[in-house]
């Protein structure tokens, strides 16, 4: 039984920063590919960032602004979001994947507005 617990969402002004956290429980963290996705109202869910085996990849829209990282000892993954823009507003979801097995967090709201 894999569970993901997220935190760190909130409301910020354009140019501000937020740090999202996700903690995995119930399994061995190092076995999973971890990622962050987001979904804005009326739009499809999209990959924001992913980390696996120390390798990372990002959506073009967030490159240079967002950074994904992990801590194996704490079984946690983080998303540091800098220089936030209104178009970053969405519900952000933590994701873990091992083969065909996939688990999602409950989502956390990120709102960017003046």
Phi, psi and omega in degrees: 000100178270134177229145178239132179239122185252156174201165172111354179290168180169191180249127179222160175278156175307138183090351180280182184226151172218154176234116178267144179233148178217126181246129179265138175229154173094359180202185180267118188300319186294345180280348189253148162275130183246144181208165173241132176238163176217155179217119176270157180305130178076005182239163178284152174293138182228150176287132176260309182202153181214147178223135180203126179057030180086351179267142181234155171213154187224153169294146181303327184291344183242357180301134181087348180245324182252148177224125175261141179212166181218159178226105184296323181297322180268357181052048186229153173230146185231155173229107175273121184243115180244161179050050184295145180240157178306326180289353173279351180299124183182171167272127182257133184240134170276144183222139171235144183215136174219105185061235180273357182267130186219138179229142180241145169283176184282345181095148176223135186280130171242121180237129181237113181201158178262000000 
